[in-house]
Amino acid sequence: MPTTATIRTFWDDQLAHLPTPTVSATPVHGLTDTVSIDDVTFTGAHGDPIRGWFTHPTNSPTRGVVVEYLGYGRGRGKPFERLWWAAAGFAHLLMDTRGQGSQYGTGGDTPDPHGSSPHVPGFLTQGADAPKNLYYVRLILDAVAAVSAAEKLSGHNRHHVFLSGNSQGAGIALAVSGLLPGLGGVMANVPLLCDIEQSVESASDGPYLEARTYAATHRERVDALFDTLAHIDVVNLVPRSTTPALVSYGLADTLCPVAGVRAMVDAYGSDTGHDVPVEVVEYRFNGHDGGDATQLEKQLRWLRERTRA
């Protein structure tokens, strides 16, 4: 298993080579009166174009900007699908997910132009031959670039940037919180990519089964697989996070086992030398829904508390 120092050096190198994002935005007219919507493209990993929707209240100042990352298999969908952040007084950048968007929802628009070594259908084992080739390394770098894009689009600095996501999106948000200091907050529901090796052993549904199938087929590469995936395991990334967090999980979650999420919470901010606020919401009888609208209400209240004038 790679050391913490090895993983940190890997990510420092990846961030050093991430291009400075350029951003373009084209207004979407004729759909809403009180919310402005822009069709956005910004440069992500390897300079690849990443699509998104940027929304904000029309002719009104915003309390901050929420950068949202999507769940597994989802794309950015239609421009009017996620207006609650703008309705609450926040600007909002929804990042499309490269190569995904055809499994749930209403589609995506961002291709992934990079190939892969042999892998199980899906995304978790794409590029599993080496950390630098991992699909999720590209996706996490896209997510880092999205923070810079959100700052440019909204006019807010990093202290007023808040990250949000469910499942895959939550794992990505947590990874970014560990790579970028000084963010305003991170809201992560039922996160993927937590304690990956143990989660692969215990999950009974979802993306972790891709790695189990890969390991069962490539019997001689089991250790190498998990050594590679350790570079995207957020348990190894969040110890340096200084960002306050709101995390939810369901005890009945079969896709993202609760033990992995708890391991992430235990590691969160552990290398900073001080207590980083982490609020955890447990849903005793729920699974991978992450609390649904009940948790969204908690997020809205948490955000407004953190941006109170």
C-alpha positions as CSV (number, residue, x, y, z in Angstrom):
1,M,0.0,0.0,0.0
2,P,1.5,3.4,-0.9
3,T,2.5,5.7,2.0
4,T,0.6,8.9,2.8
5,A,3.7,10.8,1.6
6,T,3.6,9.0,-1.7
7,I,-0.1,9.8,-2.2
8,R,0.4,13.5,-1.3
9,T,3.4,13.8,-3.7
10,F,1.3,12.3,-6.4
11,W,-1.5,14.8,-5.9
12,D,0.9,17.8,-5.5
13,D,2.3,16.8,-8.9
14,Q,-1.1,16.4,-10.5
15,L,-2.3,19.8,-9.2
16,A,0.9,21.5,-10.4
17,H,0.2,20.4,-13.9
18,L,-3.5,21.3,-13.9
19,P,-4.0,24.0,-16.5
20,T,-5.3,27.4,-15.3
21,P,-9.0,27.2,-16.3
22,T,-10.5,29.4,-18.9
23,V,-14.3,29.9,-18.7
24,S,-16.9,30.7,-21.2
25,A,-20.6,31.3,-20.4
26,T,-23.6,31.6,-22.8
27,P,-26.9,32.8,-21.3
28,V,-29.9,30.5,-21.6
29,H,-32.9,32.6,-22.4
30,G,-36.7,32.1,-22.1
31,L,-36.9,29.5,-19.3
32,T,-36.8,31.5,-16.0
33,D,-37.5,35.1,-14.9
34,T,-36.1,35.2,-11.4
35,V,-33.0,33.0,-11.9
36,S,-30.3,33.5,-14.6
37,I,-28.8,30.5,-16.2
38,D,-25.6,30.2,-18.2
39,D,-24.4,27.3,-20.3
40,V,-20.7,27.0,-19.1
41,T,-17.6,25.4,-20.5
42,F,-14.3,25.5,-18.6
43,T,-11.0,23.7,-19.0
44,G,-10.4,20.7,-16.7
45,A,-7.8,17.9,-16.5
46,H,-5.4,17.8,-19.5
47,G,-7.1,21.0,-20.8
48,D,-10.2,19.0,-21.7
49,P,-13.4,21.1,-22.0
50,I,-15.9,20.4,-19.2
51,R,-19.6,21.5,-19.4
52,G,-21.8,22.8,-16.7
53,W,-24.8,25.0,-15.7
54,F,-24.2,28.2,-13.8
55,T,-27.3,29.7,-12.1
56,H,-27.8,32.7,-9.8
57,P,-30.6,35.0,-8.7
58,T,-31.4,37.6,-11.3
59,N,-30.4,41.1,-10.3
60,S,-29.7,40.1,-6.8
61,P,-26.4,39.7,-4.7
62,T,-25.6,36.1,-3.7
63,R,-24.5,34.7,-0.3
64,G,-21.8,32.5,-1.8
65,V,-21.5,29.9,-4.6
66,V,-22.2,26.2,-4.4
67,V,-20.2,23.9,-6.7
68,E,-22.1,20.6,-7.1
69,Y,-20.7,17.3,-8.4
70,L,-23.0,14.6,-9.7
71,G,-23.8,11.0,-8.7
72,Y,-22.5,8.0,-10.6
73,G,-23.9,7.8,-14.1
74,R,-25.5,11.2,-14.1
75,G,-24.9,14.1,-16.4
76,R,-25.7,17.8,-16.0
77,G,-29.2,17.3,-17.5
78,K,-31.5,20.2,-18.3
79,P,-30.6,23.8,-17.2
80,F,-33.7,24.2,-14.9
81,E,-33.4,20.9,-12.9
82,R,-31.5,22.3,-9.9
83,L,-32.8,25.8,-9.0
84,W,-33.0,25.4,-5.2
85,W,-29.6,26.8,-4.5
86,A,-30.4,30.0,-6.5
87,A,-33.8,30.2,-4.8
88,A,-31.9,30.2,-1.5
89,G,-29.8,33.1,-2.6
90,F,-26.6,31.3,-3.8
91,A,-24.9,31.1,-7.1
92,H,-24.5,27.5,-8.3
93,L,-22.2,25.8,-10.7
94,L,-23.3,22.3,-11.6
95,M,-20.3,20.4,-13.1
96,D,-21.0,17.9,-15.8
97,T,-19.2,14.5,-15.3
98,R,-16.9,13.6,-18.2
99,G,-17.8,10.3,-19.9
100,Q,-21.0,9.8,-17.8
101,G,-24.6,11.0,-18.1
102,S,-26.3,8.1,-19.9
103,Q,-27.4,6.0,-16.9
104,Y,-29.7,8.2,-14.9
105,G,-31.4,11.6,-15.3
106,T,-31.6,13.5,-18.5
107,G,-28.1,13.2,-20.0
108,G,-24.7,14.7,-20.0
109,D,-22.6,16.6,-22.6
110,T,-19.0,16.1,-21.7
111,P,-16.9,13.4,-23.4
112,D,-13.8,11.8,-21.8
113,P,-11.3,11.7,-24.7
114,H,-8.8,9.4,-22.9
115,G,-8.6,5.7,-23.3
116,S,-8.1,3.0,-20.7
117,S,-6.4,-0.3,-20.0
118,P,-8.8,-3.3,-19.8
119,H,-11.4,-2.7,-17.1
120,V,-14.8,-3.8,-15.9
121,P,-17.6,-1.9,-17.5
122,G,-18.1,1.3,-15.5
123,F,-15.6,3.8,-14.2
124,L,-14.0,2.6,-10.9
125,T,-11.4,0.4,-12.6
126,Q,-10.8,2.6,-15.7
127,G,-7.1,3.2,-15.8
128,A,-6.4,0.8,-13.0
129,D,-2.9,0.0,-14.4
130,A,-1.4,3.1,-12.9
131,P,-2.6,6.0,-10.6
132,K,-1.9,8.7,-13.3
133,N,-4.2,6.8,-15.7
134,L,-7.2,6.5,-13.3
135,Y,-10.5,7.9,-14.6
136,Y,-11.2,9.3,-11.1
137,V,-7.9,11.3,-11.1
138,R,-9.1,13.2,-14.1
139,L,-12.6,13.7,-12.6
140,I,-11.2,15.0,-9.3
141,L,-8.9,17.4,-11.2
142,D,-12.0,18.6,-13.2
143,A,-13.7,19.2,-9.8
144,V,-10.7,21.2,-8.6
145,A,-10.8,23.3,-11.8
146,A,-14.6,23.8,-11.2
147,V,-13.8,25.7,-8.0
148,S,-11.7,28.2,-9.9
149,A,-14.4,28.5,-12.6
150,A,-17.0,29.1,-9.9
151,E,-14.9,31.9,-8.4
152,K,-14.6,33.6,-11.8
153,L,-18.2,33.2,-12.6
154,S,-19.6,34.3,-9.2
155,G,-17.1,36.9,-8.1
156,H,-16.8,35.1,-4.7
157,N,-13.5,34.1,-3.3
158,R,-12.6,30.6,-2.0
159,H,-13.9,31.3,1.5
160,H,-17.4,31.6,0.0
161,V,-17.2,28.5,-2.2
162,F,-19.2,25.5,-0.9
163,L,-19.0,22.0,-2.3
164,S,-21.9,19.6,-2.6
165,G,-22.6,16.1,-3.9
166,N,-24.4,12.8,-3.4
167,S,-22.6,9.4,-3.6
168,Q,-20.0,9.8,-6.3
169,G,-20.4,13.6,-6.2
170,A,-20.0,13.5,-2.4
171,G,-16.7,11.5,-2.7
172,I,-15.4,14.0,-5.3
173,A,-16.4,17.0,-3.1
174,L,-14.5,15.4,-0.1
175,A,-11.5,14.8,-2.3
176,V,-11.4,18.4,-3.4
177,S,-11.8,19.6,0.2
178,G,-8.6,17.7,1.0
179,L,-6.7,19.2,-1.9
180,L,-7.8,22.9,-1.7
181,P,-7.5,24.8,1.6
182,G,-9.7,27.6,2.7
183,L,-13.1,26.6,1.2
184,G,-16.3,27.7,2.9
185,G,-17.8,24.2,3.5
186,V,-18.5,20.8,2.0
187,M,-21.8,19.0,2.0
188,A,-21.4,15.2,1.3
189,N,-24.3,12.8,1.3
190,V,-23.6,9.0,1.3
191,P,-20.1,9.4,-0.2
192,L,-18.5,7.0,-2.6
193,L,-14.7,6.4,-2.6
194,C,-14.4,6.0,1.2
195,D,-12.1,3.2,2.5
196,I,-12.3,1.6,-0.9
197,E,-10.7,-1.8,-0.3
198,Q,-13.0,-2.5,2.7
199,S,-16.0,-1.1,0.9
200,V,-15.3,-3.4,-2.1
201,E,-15.5,-6.3,0.3
202,S,-18.7,-5.3,2.1
203,A,-20.9,-3.6,-0.6
204,S,-23.6,-5.6,-2.1
205,D,-24.6,-3.2,-4.9
206,G,-23.2,-0.4,-7.0
207,P,-19.8,0.7,-8.3
208,Y,-17.7,-1.1,-5.7
209,L,-18.7,-4.4,-7.3
210,E,-16.8,-3.3,-10.4
211,A,-13.5,-3.5,-8.4
212,R,-14.6,-6.9,-6.9
213,T,-15.2,-8.3,-10.4
214,Y,-11.8,-6.9,-11.6
215,A,-10.0,-8.4,-8.6
216,A,-11.7,-11.8,-9.2
217,T,-10.6,-11.8,-12.8
218,H,-7.1,-10.3,-12.5
219,R,-6.2,-12.5,-9.5
220,E,-2.5,-11.6,-9.7
221,R,-3.2,-7.9,-9.6
222,V,-5.3,-7.6,-6.5
223,D,-2.7,-5.8,-4.4
224,A,-1.7,-3.6,-7.3
225,L,-5.4,-2.7,-7.9
226,F,-5.9,-1.5,-4.3
227,D,-2.5,0.2,-4.3
228,T,-3.7,2.2,-7.3
229,L,-7.2,2.9,-5.9
230,A,-5.6,4.2,-2.7
231,H,-4.7,7.4,-4.6
232,I,-8.4,8.3,-5.0
233,D,-9.6,7.0,-1.6
234,V,-10.8,10.0,0.2
235,V,-9.8,8.6,3.5
236,N,-6.2,9.3,2.3
237,L,-7.1,12.8,1.1
238,V,-9.3,14.4,3.8
239,P,-6.7,14.4,6.6
240,R,-5.4,17.7,5.3
241,S,-8.9,19.3,4.9
242,T,-9.5,22.5,6.7
243,T,-13.1,22.8,5.4
244,P,-16.1,22.5,7.7
245,A,-18.2,19.5,6.6
246,L,-21.8,18.3,6.8
247,V,-22.0,14.5,6.1
248,S,-24.9,12.1,5.9
249,Y,-25.1,8.3,5.7
250,G,-27.8,5.6,5.9
251,L,-27.2,2.6,8.1
252,A,-29.0,0.4,5.4
253,D,-26.8,1.7,2.5
254,T,-25.7,-1.3,0.4
255,L,-23.8,0.8,-2.2
256,C,-21.7,2.9,0.1
257,P,-21.2,1.0,3.4
258,V,-21.4,3.1,6.5
259,A,-18.1,1.7,7.8
260,G,-16.3,3.4,5.0
261,V,-18.0,6.7,5.6
262,R,-17.2,6.5,9.3
263,A,-13.5,5.9,8.5
264,M,-13.5,9.0,6.4
265,V,-15.1,11.0,9.2
266,D,-12.5,9.8,11.6
267,A,-9.7,10.8,9.2
268,Y,-11.2,14.2,8.3
269,G,-8.9,17.1,9.2
270,S,-6.7,14.8,11.3
271,D,-3.4,16.2,10.0
272,T,-4.3,19.9,10.5
273,G,-3.4,20.1,14.1
274,H,-6.8,21.4,15.2
275,D,-10.4,20.3,15.3
276,V,-12.2,20.8,11.9
277,P,-16.0,21.0,12.4
278,V,-17.7,17.9,11.0
279,E,-21.5,17.4,11.5
280,V,-22.7,13.9,10.8
281,V,-26.3,13.0,10.2
282,E,-27.2,9.4,10.5
283,Y,-30.4,7.9,9.0
284,R,-31.0,4.7,10.9
285,F,-33.5,3.1,8.5
286,N,-32.5,4.6,5.2
287,G,-30.1,3.4,2.5
288,H,-28.5,5.3,-0.4
289,D,-31.1,8.1,-0.5
290,G,-28.9,10.2,1.9
291,G,-31.9,11.6,3.6
292,D,-33.4,12.9,0.4
293,A,-35.2,16.3,0.9
294,T,-34.9,16.1,4.6
295,Q,-31.1,16.3,4.2
296,L,-31.4,19.0,1.6
297,E,-33.3,21.1,4.1
298,K,-30.5,20.6,6.6
299,Q,-28.0,21.6,4.0
300,L,-29.9,24.8,3.2
301,R,-30.1,25.7,6.9
302,W,-26.4,24.8,7.4
303,L,-25.4,27.0,4.4
304,R,-27.5,30.0,5.5
305,E,-26.0,29.7,9.0
306,R,-22.5,29.7,7.6
307,T,-23.2,32.8,5.4
308,R,-25.1,34.8,7.9
309,A,-24.1,38.5,7.7
